[in-house]
Amino acid sequence: MPQLIVRKADGSLLFDTSRITYGLVKSGYLAYSSSWTRRTIASAQLDPNDGANWTASTQVNDPARYDQMWSFTVTNARSPIVFIVGSGVLNGSTTSGTSITFHYSNASADTKFYCFDLMADIFAGSPYLKTYNSAGVLTFNSLQPPLNIAGVYTPPPPTAPTGVYGAQAAYTGGYPLSRTNTNDNYTVKRDYRFDVALTAGVEYAVFLPWSRGGACNDTQPAAPCMYGVGEGAFGRVGGISFMFGAFGGTTITIGTAPRPGGWYNIPTDRYPTALYIITTSLPFPFN
């Protein structure tokens, strides 16, 4: 198959038309989109494995607890991947027609996103270099900012479970961080994070291909509670961070004492590897 290979002055590969090439299609700040109410078991006697037995956490003497979703939408994407700067845990995506909306919990209006997709002939301008494979599919478009992976990193394991309940720290060498919803001071969150130092003064963005789940027993509220957490990874100036934070609409069990505060059931049979990029040369905002 005909192909064009271009290398940098140091011999490293810049692009190869026989391979898949991704380019930036949109960047900006996440925006608040909705709140997902947490779920409580309707009765202690009911089967917790039956989803029908969990109801919205708005019962008498039980103030509503919810998690804010921060989102963005991209249109006509074929296989998008998203790198973020600033805290966030991906809670999935929704599709409507040709639009895909990505939803993040544990994020804020300060969280940036950089969305990449398979390169396409959708940008006007000149001069340009466009390459196609033998099937006539565009593989590179110089008008589109390309995705360049700066490095990868795999998080450390959790600490060994301790005590009769098996409490853990989600990452060996990490630290807890307490937060609240912007508009709901009752919904306290406890994240667990692990920071990776890279080059000082450089801003990084991170994509986590898949994530793990677990549970947090949070002893901060007046009534201790246990809720589900998911894993995320994000970039910042000077490095990247991994985190476990509450899933949106997670189940929540009130009054879990005497179980010690901490994290539980963090998987150790496999670990995701984060990809990170440098944002310096990428346009922002971009659409």
LINWONOR-V378792 format. One record per helix or strand of 2 or more residues. SS is the DSSP state (H for helix, E for strand). FROM is the first residue (numbers start at 1). TO is the last residue. If there is no record, write none. Layout:
ss & from & to
SS & FROM & TO
SS & FROM & TO
This chain:
ss & from & to
E & 5 & 7
E & 13 & 16
E & 22 & 29
E & 31 & 37
E & 39 & 41
H & 51 & 53
E & 54 & 56
E & 66 & 75
E & 81 & 85
E & 89 & 96
E & 99 & 105
E & 112 & 118
E & 130 & 132
E & 138 & 141
E & 151 & 154
E & 167 & 168
E & 175 & 180
E & 188 & 197
E & 203 & 208
E & 213 & 218
E & 225 & 237
E & 239 & 246
E & 251 & 254
E & 262 & 264
E & 273 & 278
